C-alpha cells in the first residue's frame, strides 16, 4: 500500500505535517521578530516580482564593493 501513493509524496506530506505541528506549538500572537519565520518569508519566491532579480544583483554588487573597501 505504501507504493501506491509515491514515496516522494509521502515524504512531503510528513514534512508538511511536521511543520504544521511546530506552528501549532508556537504562540498565536507574535510580538517579537521570529528569525525562522523571517527567513522563510524572505526566501519565498514570488511569481511576477519585477524587483526580485534586481535586488539580488544590487546586493551582490554592494557586497563586492564592501569587500573591496575592507581589503584596501
N, C-alpha and C positions, 0 to 999 in steps of 0.2 A: 504494500500500500504506500510505502514511502516513495517509491519510484514513480508513482502515478502523478505526483504534483510537481516534481522537479526539485533537485537538491538546492539549486541556487535560490529559488523562490522560497523554500523553507528557511534557508539561512537569512534571507532578507526579512522574512516575517518574524523570525526570532529576534533579530536585531531591532526591528521596529517595536516589538513588544517590550524589549529591554529598555529602550529609550523612553517609551511611554510610562513604564514603571518608575524610572528615575524622575521623570517630570511630575508624576503623581506624588512622589515623596517630597518634592520641593514645596515651599510655601506658595500660596496663590498670589499674594501681593508681593512684588519685588520693589524694594525701595533703593537698594544699592545696585551698582552695576555688577552683573554676573559675568565673569570673564568667559565662561564656557558659552553662554548664550550670545555674548557679543561676538565671539569668534565664529560661531555658527552663522549669525546674521551677516557678518562681513564676507564670509566665504560662499554665500548663496549666489548662484548665477541667475541673473535676471534677463529674460529674453527681451530683446529690443532696447537694451540700455545703451544709449549712444556714448555715454561717458566711460563705460567700463574699460574699453581699450585705451582711451586717452589717459585715464587716471593711472593705470599700470605703467604706461610709458613715462608719464611725468614723475612718478615715484622712483622708477629705475634711474632716470637721468639725475634726479635730485640726490639719490643715494650715491651715485657715482661721483658727482661733483663734491659731495660732502666728504667722501673718502679721499679724493684728491687733495682737498684742503687740509685734511688731517695728516696726510703723508708729507706735505710740504712744510 
